[in-house]
Amino acid sequence: MNAWNTHQISNQFDELSDYNLFETDQVLNEILVRYGSQDQQILARFGQKVGTKKAYENAELANRHTPELHSFDARGRRIDYLEFHPAWHKWMELNRQFSVHAYPFIVEQSSSKWVDWAARFFISGQVECGNLCPNAMTLGSIPLIQREPELWEKIGSKLLSNEYDERDLPISQKKSIWLGMGMTEKQGGSDVRANETYAKPIAESGRGQAYLLTGHKWFFSAPMCDAHLVVAKTELDGLACFLSHAGLRMAVKILSMYKD
């Protein structure tokens, strides 16, 4: 029996894929030349990988299969584990390989480092933009962590690393890490001065000391990250920024599903 054919499909184009997002972007190339970039060969490799059919498929899969929160394991123990589709990890690995997370701090001597980083960010976001948040959060955390020499000595190389480590482990056991941020609260929105989360010193107070944080956050940017910078009020110094991570067996608990 012949298939039921009602019409011929015409005047439709195939999905765009298998092209180089960098080499085909004349404006981007001209901007890089204007600012003295010497990074075109690496960007061309990145543009080629991002533009493959497989990369587009991974982007679609990562967004179709959204993260799943596992609050407890099979025996009832609290784990607060976020499970991501393998396609998401493929995207994060690709970004890490090409330093989207930290490029200006890896090539500090380059005069065009920020333009070269912006090109990476722009290219990646054209195919899958969900990865931009953990990349931007990690990038933004680096200059702050660098202001704390002892802390930078412990985790700096893990922040800069081009190796992707998807394992859900404490920072000390990982080859590379991502940093997120927990800033805003329901009553304050973008005005962090209205925050009510407070920090109480466990022993001594002051810079570099351990604190117990109590409160809530409206959302954590990139909750899959290995650690978070969290803003809270202190009794003596007002608003302060704290690093909370799994190695501390975080007091932060995911109380409900992430916001839509």
HUUR-V387918 format. One record per residue. N is the residue number from 0. RES is the residue in one letter. PSI is psi as a letter, one per 30 degrees, with the letter a starting at -180 (none if undefined). BURIAL is 1 if it has 9 or more other C-alpha atoms within 8 Angstrom, else 0. Layout:
n	res	psi	burial
N	RES	PSI	BURIAL
N	RES	PSI	BURIAL
This chain:
n	res	psi	burial
0	M	k	0
1	N	k	0
2	A	l	0
3	W	j	0
4	N	k	0
5	T	f	0
6	H	l	0
7	Q	k	0
8	I	k	0
9	S	l	0
10	N	h	0
11	Q	k	0
12	F	l	0
13	D	l	0
14	E	k	0
15	L	k	0
16	S	l	0
17	D	h	0
18	Y	l	1
19	N	j	1
20	L	f	1
21	F	e	1
22	E	f	1
23	T	f	0
24	D	j	0
25	Q	e	0
26	V	e	0
27	L	e	1
28	N	e	1
29	E	e	0
30	I	e	0
31	L	e	1
32	V	e	0
33	R	e	0
34	Y	g	0
35	G	g	0
36	S	k	1
37	Q	g	0
38	D	g	0
39	Q	e	1
40	Q	e	0
41	I	e	0
42	L	e	1
43	A	e	1
44	R	e	0
45	F	e	1
46	G	e	1
47	Q	e	1
48	K	e	1
49	V	f	1
50	G	g	1
51	T	l	1
52	K	e	0
53	K	e	0
54	A	e	1
55	Y	e	1
56	E	e	0
57	N	e	1
58	A	e	1
59	E	e	1
60	L	e	1
61	A	e	1
62	N	f	0
63	R	e	0
64	H	i	0
65	T	l	0
66	P	k	0
67	E	k	0
68	L	k	1
69	H	j	1
70	S	e	1
71	F	l	1
72	D	a	1
73	A	f	0
74	R	g	0
75	G	g	0
76	R	k	0
77	R	k	0
78	I	f	0
79	D	h	1
80	Y	k	0
81	L	j	1
82	E	k	0
83	F	k	1
84	H	k	1
85	P	f	0
86	A	e	1
87	W	e	1
88	H	e	1
89	K	e	1
90	W	e	1
91	M	e	1
92	E	e	1
93	L	e	0
94	N	e	1
95	R	e	1
96	Q	e	1
97	F	g	1
98	S	g	1
99	V	f	1
100	H	f	1
101	A	g	1
102	Y	e	1
103	P	f	1
104	F	f	0
105	I	e	0
106	V	i	0
107	E	f	0
108	Q	f	0
109	S	k	0
110	S	f	0
111	S	g	1
112	K	e	1
113	W	e	0
114	V	e	1
115	D	e	1
116	W	e	1
117	A	e	0
118	A	e	1
119	R	e	1
120	F	e	1
121	F	e	0
122	I	e	1
123	S	e	1
124	G	f	1
125	Q	f	0
126	V	e	1
127	E	j	1
128	C	f	0
129	G	f	0
130	N	f	1
131	L	e	1
132	C	e	1
133	P	e	1
134	N	e	1
135	A	e	1
136	M	e	1
137	T	e	1
138	L	e	1
139	G	f	0
140	S	f	1
141	I	e	1
142	P	f	0
143	L	e	0
144	I	e	1
145	Q	f	1
146	R	f	0
147	E	j	1
148	P	e	0
149	E	e	0
150	L	e	1
151	W	e	1
152	E	e	0
153	K	e	0
154	I	f	1
155	G	e	1
156	S	e	1
157	K	e	1
158	L	e	1
159	L	f	1
160	S	k	1
161	N	g	1
162	E	k	1
163	Y	k	1
164	D	j	0
165	E	f	0
166	R	k	0
167	D	i	0
168	L	l	0
169	P	l	1
170	I	e	1
171	S	f	0
172	Q	g	0
173	K	l	1
174	K	f	1
175	S	l	1
176	I	l	1
177	W	k	1
178	L	k	1
179	G	a	1
180	M	k	1
181	G	j	1
182	M	d	1
183	T	l	1
184	E	l	1
185	K	e	0
186	Q	f	0
187	G	f	1
188	G	b	1
189	S	f	0
190	D	j	0
191	V	f	1
192	R	f	0
193	A	g	0
194	N	k	1
195	E	f	1
196	T	k	1
197	Y	l	1
198	A	k	1
199	K	k	1
200	P	k	1
201	I	e	0
202	A	c	0
203	E	l	0
204	S	l	1
205	G	l	0
206	R	k	0
207	G	g	0
208	Q	l	1
209	A	k	1
210	Y	l	1
211	L	k	1
212	L	k	1
213	T	k	0
214	G	a	0
215	H	l	0
216	K	k	1
217	W	e	0
218	F	l	1
219	F	k	1
220	S	k	1
221	A	i	1
222	P	f	0
223	M	f	0
224	C	l	1
225	D	f	1
226	A	l	1
227	H	k	1
228	L	k	1
229	V	k	1
230	V	k	1
231	A	l	1
232	K	k	1
233	T	l	1
234	E	e	0
235	L	e	0
236	D	g	0
237	G	b	0
238	L	k	1
239	A	l	1
240	C	k	0
241	F	k	0
242	L	j	0
243	S	k	1
244	H	l	1
245	A	f	1
246	G	f	0
247	L	g	0
248	R	i	0
249	M	k	1
250	A	f	0
251	V	k	0
252	K	k	0
253	I	j	0
254	L	f	0
255	S	l	0
256	M	k	0
257	Y	l	0
258	K	k	0
259	D	none	0
